């Protein structure tokens, strides 16, 4: 009994860790694109689909964005990227195609996407560095590629850094919106928004980040003599995160609906729940069939009323003798 439980725990832990090294992907276009992605996909699958769709040169301008050091939770804040949120939610009537991937396993090669569009469509490349804050878009009928490089976000190890991440994403979002505003109104454009995962854990909630900023690990040392000629020192470390109350701070919650501020079900929990429901149905259906056959068999038994009547008269008297 212990071996299956241990295997289940190991499998669950490996699945949970698989989503910590992922980042989101966004695509929106004023052209008609047949793009469909699952919420969890590998970088090779996403990149292959993008190249196959953009190789037909459906737009006049291609904006390829590279945003390193982010996680899907960074974009759940409604103030982090308001312009991007409007494009993805199709609030802009010009947007005809939208595609998103919550968790991309691996890193997308933005340079390969740019090189493919440049080769297939004969587009001119314009590389824009957002750190300088200056760029020029020439009025040229030739297809063009705008490769926009954003700097990496600061690590989310404290509430102050988390606010800085939101502020930086907001600035980058405004920079991207200004580039799209400079494009001719009649031209078609496609935005490929690629990201890379953060090196530090950024899936912590604000309360957990505050606790992590004030809590420290306590170290205990124990000396044990295993032989008369050798002594070994063992250090036992106990993680007190989540068990010790740190200094309380006033945290201002963002003005957003409850389901936009918190994530109640992770992808692992949703997959586990669906598997549990499926296994329950798989067991319940045979039991129901067995019960139905048993009840039908008992109901089909027929016994005549004469079997319960006692015989009377001369024939019954002779049998008694």
JOFEN-V519360 format. One line per field, one symbol per residue. burial: I if it has 9 or more other ideal C-beta (glycine too) atoms within 8 Angstrom, else O. Layout:
burial->???
//
This chain:
burial->OOOOOOOOOOOIOOIIOIIOOIIIIIIIIIIOIOIOIOOIIOIOIIIOIIIOIIIOIIIOIIIIIIIIIIIIOIIIIIOIIIIIIIIIOOOOOOIOIIIIIIIIIOOIOIOIIIOIIIOIIOIOIIOIOIOOOOOOIOOOOOIIIIIIIIOOIOIIOIIOIIOIIIOIIIOIIIIIIOIIOOIOOOIIIIIIIIIIIIOOOIOIOIOIIIIIIOIOOOOOOOOOOOOOOOOOOOOOOOOIOOOOOIOOOOOOOOOOOOOOIOOOOOIIOIIIIOOOOOOOOOOOOOOOOOOOOOOOOOOOOOOOOOOOOOOOOOOIOOOOO
//
